[in-house]
Amino acid sequence: MITTSYHRFRSLVFVAIIVAFLYLLYSKLIANNTSGPPYSLYAALKKQEQKTARKFLESLQLIEAQKDNPKFVLFRQQEGLDFGSQACYAQEILLYHHLALQGNRIFIYQPFEWKSRKEQLPLSAFLLGVTQERAVPSSFVEELCPKTSIDVARLKVDLSQPEMWKSTINTLQKRKETCIIMSNPIIDSNFLSSPAGHSVWPLFQKYVARYFRWSTQVLDIVDRTHTHLDLRRHFYSLEGEPYMVLHLRRGDFHKQCKTIAQQQLGFTKWNTLPAISSATLFPRLNPANATSVMDHCYPSLSRIMEAIDQQAHRKPHIRALHIIHDDAASVTDIWKLETALKSKQRAELYGWPYGPMKSITHSGMVPYQANEQDFSVGVDVEMARRAEVFIGNGYSSLTSYIVAMRLGGDVVASGISDDITLL
Ligand SMILES: *[C@@H]1O[C@H](CO)[C@@H](O)[C@H](O)[C@H]1NC(C)=O
């Protein structure tokens, strides 16, 4: 008897050791990879960028042999941002590309720089249009715009914001030098919410429709997400549930909102476009009133529900809600929203014609594979761009990015401002 139980004990220990060993192996080899950036992919993409640019430059020589030589511009971009500012960064890069095209110059694009990353990341891993349409990477600067050449103009445009944009286009077009290197930024953080920024919009909207393209990495994950969460890929598609997206900003945003209230600031960037001025959830924002700013910047859950109710009345066939968020603090609020929005009684009480929401999903449920976390901002933006309805936060740069990409719309998004609510 004793020997059998001893044997059993021994084999149990043996199994336990093997399990522990396999677990360690798993966490070392696989789980660790999940959060690490895909550096080998980035290296390959950098090479591809070089190749594409080289081909493009060669094709220019053939076409433009008799005409003027091709001209270039390098702008002064923001540097070393943290991951969360990617939306600001991307909007700035798109605007600079647009500006370069308007100035008839080839855009010299810079890699993505994040504080938390050791190396610079290739822009084409995130945004593809910017890197493929009359653009070359900044690794070509030495070759195209050598430091000692008299054919390189280092310029500082020293004007107030309203004239800055127009004057820069003028300079880009008129200057004879092959290269222009701008030593000061053209766009500051308030530009897009100013009348000068708004006057840039109609042409930028066309730019977005024509040149904006995600990387294949972002698009692959988005595609997988639509399948995995059973959401509709395109407005006109018949598969999957039509859905609305809510952009939820919680956690640390509360502090920022308090500062914004003190400074009496209005909505940010493209969220201030006249085309969507009627999209703001009632009561209208009054920046001079701190309570009003907090209501819009850090809305209560009941205010958020009100926005969802209104859109659910407009489009009762939408029975799926996808919530984009980037912090753990949102989880309890998501759970509260889910409980309320899936309640039959509540749906009856609020007169939803087809009953409560069937599906509530969120950013945390996107089926990322190992090494894909760097793409999460792009995935969230694209999920929101494709949604039939978008409910965003007027004080958020990410919301501004989504608004611009929706209004810039192609066949995917309707570009209808009624389909946007700003909290
Ligand atoms: C400030 O805004 C809040 C919320 O919208 C409103 O209830 C209050 O009356 C406003 N105060 C003033 C002085 O306008």
The ligand as an SDF file (V2000), in Angstrom:
LIG
                    3D

 14 14  0  0  0  0  0  0  0  0999 V2000
  -22.5780   76.1300  -16.1640 C   0  0  0  0  0  0  0  0  0  0  0  0
  -22.8770   74.9200  -16.8190 O   0  0  0  0  0  0  0  0  0  0  0  0
  -23.7330   74.0660  -16.0980 C   0  0  0  0  0  0  0  0  0  0  0  0
  -23.8310   72.7590  -16.8540 C   0  0  0  0  0  0  0  0  0  0  0  0
  -24.1390   72.9460  -18.2050 O   0  0  0  0  0  0  0  0  0  0  0  0
  -25.0820   74.7460  -15.8980 C   0  0  0  0  0  0  0  0  0  0  0  0
  -25.9400   73.8940  -15.1650 O   0  0  0  0  0  0  0  0  0  0  0  0
  -24.8730   76.0690  -15.1700 C   0  0  0  0  0  0  0  0  0  0  0  0
  -26.0960   76.7660  -15.0940 O   0  0  0  0  0  0  0  0  0  0  0  0
  -23.8560   76.9170  -15.9100 C   0  0  0  0  0  0  0  0  0  0  0  0
  -23.5420   78.0900  -15.1170 N   0  0  0  0  0  0  0  0  0  0  0  0
  -23.5950   79.3260  -15.6020 C   0  0  0  0  0  0  0  0  0  0  0  0
  -23.1920   80.4150  -14.6670 C   0  0  0  0  0  0  0  0  0  0  0  0
  -23.9290   79.5630  -16.7470 O   0  0  0  0  0  0  0  0  0  0  0  0
  1  2  1  0
  1 10  1  0
  2  3  1  0
  3  4  1  0
  3  6  1  0
  4  5  1  0
  6  7  1  0
  6  8  1  0
  8  9  1  0
  8 10  1  0
 10 11  1  0
 11 12  1  0
 12 13  1  0
 12 14  2  0
M  END
$$$$
